[in-house]
Amino acid sequence: MLANYLIGLREGIEAALIVSILIAYLVKIDQRHQVKKIVLGVSVAIIVAVGLGLLLSEIIKNEPAETQEFIAGVLSIVAVGFVTWMIFWMKRQSRLLAKSLHGKIDTAIAAGANALAVVAFLAVIREGIETSVFIWSAAHSTGADTNPVLGAVLGLLTAAALGVFMYKGAVRINLASFFKYTGAFLIVVAAGIFAYGVAELQEIGLLPFLGQTAYDVTAMVPDDSILGAILRGTISFNSAPSILVAACWFGYIIPTTYFYLKATKAKVAQ
């Protein structure tokens, strides 16, 4: 639940930040009457993102068990690619985000019609699709007993409330620190989801190698224990992974963490 809460919170705050920048700029240039177009574009993006999540759930529910595992495995790996790109993209573009959005608004106003709604839709839909796919994958990898959907919804609602307060100036958040620490945590979450995706593909025979158990700590951390549920709910913990699954976990988290910390140090040095 905690992992999905933080996923929803981080992605929601990114989206809220984008919407706040769009609306604040319209107010600044005396185009307040155009705000409804921003709301329209954002609303459509939210509907599309939620619809994608529901569609994925419906598709996989009606498929045979082996097909379900294949879809869950592939989408989990795809979701990890999405979130990894998002983490590094946000780190590179955060300083230029407002300037980029302001330029797009100026162009959209000049174009007229519903161009502003399109700008808002495109600005938010990427976050929405990433959130939908990643939360869907995280829900499958952590298990239903960790309340993944509830965690994600609470995270998104918290982000929405913080977005409103940030726009009104009632709350000040150090966004650089927020994105830095949540980005680091999401790398750990993504490593677990990546390992889960590989495990699903290995289980149906698509990766028929290195299937021996790498280690087994089930006696210390039983799957049905409170600690087991907490670890699965936060980092998709596997108490008895295969050699391939364990190798993929370490193979993702070590280089990704290295480049993330390197990028963080480079940004601080600027």
SULBELUR-V303870 format. One record per backbone hydrogen bond with DSSP energy under -0.5 kcal/mol. CO is the residue of the C=O (numbers start at 0). NH is the residue of the N-H. E is the energy in kcal/mol with one decimal. If there is no record, write none. Layout:
{{CO | NH | E} {CO | NH | E}}
This chain:
{{0 | 4 | -2.3} {1 | 5 | -2.6} {2 | 6 | -2.2} {3 | 7 | -2.7} {4 | 8 | -2.7} {5 | 9 | -2.8} {6 | 10 | -2.6} {7 | 11 | -2.2} {8 | 12 | -2.4} {9 | 13 | -2.2} {10 | 14 | -2.2} {11 | 15 | -2.9} {12 | 16 | -2.7} {13 | 17 | -2.0} {14 | 18 | -2.5} {15 | 19 | -2.6} {16 | 20 | -2.2} {17 | 21 | -2.2} {18 | 22 | -2.7} {19 | 23 | -2.9} {20 | 24 | -2.0} {21 | 25 | -1.8} {22 | 26 | -2.4} {23 | 27 | -2.2} {24 | 28 | -2.1} {25 | 30 | -3.4} {26 | 29 | -1.4} {30 | 33 | -2.4} {31 | 34 | -1.9} {33 | 36 | -1.4} {33 | 37 | -1.0} {34 | 38 | -2.3} {35 | 39 | -2.0} {36 | 40 | -2.4} {37 | 41 | -2.6} {38 | 42 | -2.5} {39 | 43 | -2.3} {40 | 44 | -2.0} {41 | 45 | -2.3} {42 | 46 | -2.4} {43 | 47 | -2.5} {44 | 48 | -2.3} {45 | 49 | -2.7} {46 | 50 | -2.5} {47 | 51 | -2.1} {48 | 52 | -1.9} {49 | 53 | -2.4} {50 | 54 | -2.5} {51 | 55 | -2.5} {52 | 56 | -2.0} {53 | 57 | -2.3} {54 | 58 | -2.8} {55 | 59 | -2.3} {56 | 60 | -1.5} {57 | 61 | -1.2} {59 | 62 | -1.0} {63 | 67 | -2.5} {64 | 68 | -2.1} {65 | 69 | -1.9} {66 | 70 | -2.8} {67 | 71 | -2.7} {68 | 72 | -2.4} {69 | 73 | -2.7} {70 | 74 | -2.7} {71 | 75 | -1.8} {72 | 76 | -1.8} {73 | 77 | -2.4} {74 | 78 | -2.8} {75 | 79 | -1.9} {76 | 80 | -1.8} {77 | 81 | -2.3} {78 | 82 | -2.7} {79 | 83 | -2.4} {80 | 84 | -2.1} {81 | 85 | -2.5} {82 | 86 | -2.4} {83 | 87 | -1.9} {84 | 88 | -2.6} {85 | 89 | -2.5} {86 | 90 | -1.4} {87 | 91 | -1.8} {88 | 92 | -2.9} {89 | 93 | -1.6} {92 | 95 | -0.8} {92 | 96 | -1.1} {95 | 99 | -2.3} {96 | 100 | -2.4} {97 | 101 | -2.5} {98 | 102 | -1.9} {99 | 103 | -1.7} {100 | 104 | -2.1} {101 | 105 | -2.3} {102 | 106 | -2.0} {103 | 107 | -2.3} {104 | 108 | -2.8} {105 | 109 | -1.8} {106 | 110 | -1.6} {107 | 111 | -1.7} {111 | 114 | -1.9} {113 | 117 | -1.7} {114 | 118 | -2.2} {115 | 119 | -2.5} {116 | 120 | -2.4} {117 | 121 | -2.8} {118 | 122 | -2.1} {119 | 123 | -1.6} {120 | 124 | -2.9} {121 | 125 | -0.8} {123 | 127 | -2.4} {124 | 128 | -3.0} {125 | 129 | -2.3} {126 | 130 | -2.6} {127 | 131 | -2.7} {128 | 132 | -2.6} {129 | 133 | -2.6} {130 | 134 | -2.7} {131 | 135 | -2.0} {132 | 136 | -2.3} {133 | 137 | -2.8} {134 | 138 | -2.7} {135 | 139 | -1.6} {136 | 140 | -2.3} {137 | 141 | -2.2} {138 | 142 | -1.6} {142 | 145 | -1.4} {143 | 146 | -1.7} {146 | 150 | -2.1} {147 | 151 | -2.3} {148 | 152 | -2.6} {149 | 153 | -2.5} {150 | 154 | -2.1} {151 | 155 | -2.4} {152 | 156 | -2.6} {153 | 157 | -2.4} {154 | 158 | -2.3} {155 | 159 | -2.4} {156 | 160 | -2.3} {157 | 161 | -2.6} {158 | 162 | -2.5} {159 | 163 | -1.9} {160 | 164 | -2.2} {161 | 165 | -2.9} {162 | 166 | -2.1} {163 | 167 | -2.0} {164 | 168 | -0.7} {164 | 169 | -2.1} {164 | 170 | -1.1} {165 | 168 | -0.6} {170 | 172 | -0.5} {172 | 174 | -1.6} {173 | 177 | -2.5} {174 | 178 | -2.9} {175 | 179 | -1.8} {176 | 180 | -2.5} {177 | 181 | -2.4} {178 | 182 | -1.8} {179 | 183 | -1.7} {180 | 184 | -2.0} {181 | 185 | -2.6} {182 | 186 | -1.4} {183 | 187 | -1.2} {184 | 188 | -2.1} {185 | 189 | -3.1} {186 | 190 | -2.0} {187 | 191 | -1.6} {188 | 192 | -2.1} {189 | 193 | -2.7} {190 | 194 | -2.3} {191 | 195 | -2.2} {192 | 196 | -2.5} {193 | 197 | -2.2} {194 | 198 | -2.4} {195 | 199 | -2.2} {196 | 200 | -1.9} {197 | 201 | -2.4} {198 | 202 | -2.2} {199 | 203 | -1.2} {200 | 205 | -2.1} {200 | 206 | -0.8} {201 | 204 | -1.3} {204 | 207 | -0.5} {206 | 208 | -1.9} {209 | 243 | -2.2} {211 | 242 | -2.3} {216 | 219 | -0.6} {216 | 220 | -3.0} {221 | 224 | -1.6} {224 | 228 | -2.2} {225 | 229 | -2.4} {226 | 230 | -2.7} {227 | 231 | -2.4} {228 | 232 | -2.4} {229 | 233 | -1.2} {230 | 234 | -2.6} {230 | 236 | -1.1} {231 | 235 | -1.3} {232 | 2 | -1.1} {237 | 240 | -0.6} {238 | 216 | -2.8} {240 | 213 | -2.7} {240 | 214 | -0.8} {241 | 245 | -2.6} {242 | 246 | -2.5} {243 | 247 | -2.4} {244 | 248 | -2.1} {245 | 249 | -2.3} {246 | 250 | -2.8} {247 | 251 | -1.5} {248 | 252 | -2.5} {249 | 253 | -2.1} {251 | 255 | -1.8} {252 | 256 | -2.2} {253 | 257 | -2.1} {254 | 258 | -2.5} {255 | 259 | -2.1} {256 | 260 | -2.8} {257 | 261 | -2.3} {258 | 262 | -2.3} {259 | 263 | -2.2} {260 | 264 | -2.5} {261 | 265 | -2.1} {262 | 266 | -2.0} {263 | 267 | -2.0} {264 | 268 | -2.0} {265 | 269 | -0.8}}
